[in-house]
Amino acid sequence: MAPDDIRTKLLTLLTTIAPDIEPASVDPARDLREQFDFDSMDALHFAAAVSETFKIGIAETDYPQLASLESARRFVAASLARPQAGST
């Protein structure tokens, strides 16, 4: 999946979880908690939505990698590039 497609899907997930976020105002490098009123429950919902949307497992220890839009994009891209368990 292309990086821009991942970014677009992540922005859609963000605005679904926190409708007050204006997609054009998101600084991809800044922590979402610093930019917006994005609390721990929002972060948990975001992680679950990312996992479900992209069909990837996200361990709790990986949650910090979802802290910014860009780090989330990199995490998703890397996860999608890994061979899935049970596939050859």
Long-range contacts (C-beta under 8 A, 24 or more apart in sequence): 1-77, 1-80, 3-73, 3-77, 6-54, 6-73, 6-76, 6-77, 6-80, 7-69, 7-73, 9-53, 9-54, 10-50, 10-69, 10-72, 10-73, 10-76, 11-69, 13-46, 13-49, 13-50, 13-53, 14-46, 14-69, 16-49, 17-42, 17-45, 17-46, 17-49, 18-42, 26-69, 27-69, 28-68, 28-69, 28-70, 28-73, 29-68, 29-69, 29-70, 30-68, 31-67, 31-68, 32-67, 32-68, 32-69, 33-67, 50-76, 54-79, 54-80, 56-80
